């Protein structure tokens, strides 16, 4: 339990100390943001900060990081160190700078930003790389939720079409297309914050359960500083690849900021707040076997 609390404390301190250093390094100013200057009502829409925070939190604590945390628990408490220090010095910094660089370039995608600073060759390489990643991420973010819904339907005693993966895949893909082509505030801005609130309520419930259940113990790092993976898979570099520390989904937020001062509390804070959820998942007292979503 002490390791768990120390990790949470370090994440909070990291936001106020190192997060401030990162913010000062970038140097946000009072110029108009793309959302204010362009504001076309579709891709560029001003959204309130509380919605932005919840959207970004849900993006980070999404399917990829959750499955990654469950897989990371296989290595034991040593994964706490990677989640904590990786979030402070890598994940939060990555999300902040990715979002702010896009913000400074009219909300452009990472490929376009790369082309501006590194030339057309690197721009095309990044475009190909982005397409490949989008296909992989899109597959996981469609098949994973569809499989989970099918399992819930079967456990609930349902049968027929509702228990087929294909049915839910079609529903999810239709949602993807609708959410992509209409205004970002029409669906994402209304549904995501609700799910974000549910996520926070769930996290509070898990924390309450951890501290009120005497039978639940979290192993300490110093007492289990070893590779506990049941298959003896090496920590380096498999654990680092498995546990996702950064959302890499900051393409939406740079187009909906009203002010530059909202960036740190959205990109950096949401990343650091999401990681305690990941730490909770990794705090299971015994290594957990979790199947891959795809």
N, C-alpha and C positions, 0 to 999 in steps of 0.2 A: 504493500500500500504506500510506503514511503516513496518508492521509485515513481509510482503513478503521480503522487502529489508534486514531487519535485519536477517532473516533466511538465505538468500543467503550469507550475510557477514559472519555469523557464520560458514557456511559450508566451506567457503574459509579459514577462520582463523583456523578451525579445521584441515584442511589438512596440513597446514604449521606448526602448533604447535603440536597438539596431534598425527597427522600422523607421524611426525618426532620422537616423543617419542616412538611410537609403532615400528617404523623402527629401532631405536637404541636398543630397548629391544630385538628384534629378532637377530640383529647383522649380516646382510648379509656380505659375504666376497667375495674374488676374485677367489674362486674355480670354476672349470668348471661346467656349468649347464648340466643337462641331455640332452638337445637339442644339445649341442656341443659335449658332450662325446659319446653319443649313435648315434644320427643322422642317423636313419635308412631310412629316406625318406618317412615314412608313418605316424607313431605316433609321432616321434621325429624329428621335422623340425625347423630350425632356421627361425624366421620371424622378420621383422623390427619392431621397437617399435611403429611406428604410426599405423601399422596394428593391433598389439596387443591391443593397447589402444582402437581402434574403435570396435574390436571384443568384448572386455570386456564391453565396454560401451553399445553395443547393447544387450549383454547378460543380463546386469543389468536392462536396461530400456526396458525389453521385455514385453511379454503379462501379466505375473503374476503381476509385480509391477504396470503396467499401470491400470489393472482392480482393483488392490488393492487400488490405489490412488483415483480412481473414487468412489469406495465404501467408502473410508475413508472420502471423502468430505461430506458424509451424516452427520458426527458428527460436521461439522463446522470448523472454524479456529483453534480450539484446536488441530487439527491433525497436524498443523504446528510444534508444539513442539515435537511431537513424531517423525516426519520425520527428523527434524533437529538434535536433541540430540541423537536420536536412530541411525542415520547414523554416527555421529561423534564417539560415544562410543560403538556402537554395529556392525552396518552393515559394515563400513569400516574396523574395526578391524577383524571381522569375515572373510571377503574376503581376507584380507592380510595374516592372519595367516594360513587360510586353504590352500591358494595357496603356501605359503612359506614352510609349513610343507610337502606338496606334492613335492615341488621342492627339498627339502633336502632328499627325499626318492624316487629318480628316477622317479618322476612324478606319484607316486602311488595314487590309489583312496583312499577316506576317510576311507573305510572299512579296507584296508590294513594298512594304517597308524595307525588306532585305534588298530588293532591286534598287531602291533609292540610295542606299548607303554602300552596297557591295557590287552593284553593277548588274547588267542584264543576264549574264551567265548564271550567277548565283540566284537571281530571281527565278529563272526557269527551273533550276535544280530544286529550289524551295517549293515551286508550284507542283512539281511531280511528287516531291516528298509529302506535301500537304494532301494531295489527292489520295495517295496510298494510305496515309494515316486516317483520313476521313472515311475511307472505305472500311478500314479495320475498326475504327471507333463506332461508325454507324452500324456495323454488323453486331458488335457487342451490345450497343445501346438499344438494339431492336430485339435480338434473340434473348438477351438476358432478362429484360422485363417480361417478355412474352412467356418465357419458361417459368418465371416466378408466378405470374398470374395463373397459368395453367395448373401449377401445383396447388395454389390457393383454391382454385375452383374444384379440383379433384378432392382436396381435403374437406371442402365444404359440402360434398355430396352431389355436386353438379355433374352433368353428363352431356353428351352431344357436342355441338359445335363449340361451346364455351370451353371445352377441355382440349381443344386442338391448338397447337402452336401456330399453325398457318393463319387461323382466324385472327388471333391477337397480333401477329406480325403485320397483317393487312391494316388493322386498326391503328397500330403504332406508326406505320409508314404514311398513312393518310394524315395522321396528326402532324407528322414531320413536315409534310408538304404544305399543309394549311398554315402552320406556325411560321414557316419560312417565307411564304409569299405575301402574307398580310402584315399589317403594322405590328411591330414588336410589342407594343403596349396592349394589343387586342387580346392575345392569348397568353404569351409568356409573362407579360407584366401583371396579369391577373391570376393565373394559375400557380406560377412558380412561388410567389410569396406565401401562398397558402400552404404549399408543401414545405416551404422553408420553416414556417411556424410549427408545422407538425414535426419536423425534424428536431427543432429545438425542444419541443415538449417531450419527444422520445428520449433525447439526450438527458434531460432533467430527470426523467423517470429511471433511466439506467444508472445515473449517478446516485439517486436516492436508494436504488436497490443495492448498489455496491456498499454503501455505508451503513445500511440497516440490516443486511443479511450477514449474520456472524459466521455462517458456513462458507461464505465466499471470501477467498483470499487471493491476493494478487502477488505472485512471486517477485522477489526483489532482484534487481539486476546483479548486484554484487554476489548474491548467493547462487545465481544461475548464469554466470557470465561464460556461456559456452554454446556450442551449436546443438540445439535440441531437436533439429529437424529429424523426423522419423526415418527419412531416406538418406540422412547424412548429406544432403545437398549443401555444397559450400555456401558460406555466408557471402563471400566475395565471388562474383558480383551478382549472384542470383537474388539475394534479399533486396539489394538496392534497386534492381530492375522490377521486382515484383511489387514492392510497396510504392504506390504513386503518392508523391508529395505535392504535386502542383496540378491545378485543374486543366491548364492549357486551353481554357475555353473563355478567354477574355475578349472575344471578338464582338460580343453584344454590348458590353458596358461602355466602351469608349464612345459609342454613338448616342448615349442617353444621359451622360453627365451634364448637370447644370453648371457645376463649378469645379475648378481644379482641386479645391480643397477637399472634395469628396473622395478623391482617388485613394488616399492612404487608408481611410476607414472602410473602403469597399474592397480594394484588391488585397491589401496587406492584412487587414483585420479579419476579413472573412476567411482567408487562408489559414490564419492562426487559430481562429475559432473552430474551423472544421477539423483540424488535426486532433483536438481532444476527443472527438468522436472516433477517430481512427485509433487513438491510444486506448480508448475504452474497449474497442473490438480486439485489440491485441493483448488485453489484460486478462484474458482467460487463463485460469491456472494450469491448464493442460494444453499441449499443442492440439490444434483442431484440423481435421481433414475437411477440406472444402473443394468441391469439384469446380472446374473451370466453367464459366458461363457459356463458352462456345468451344 
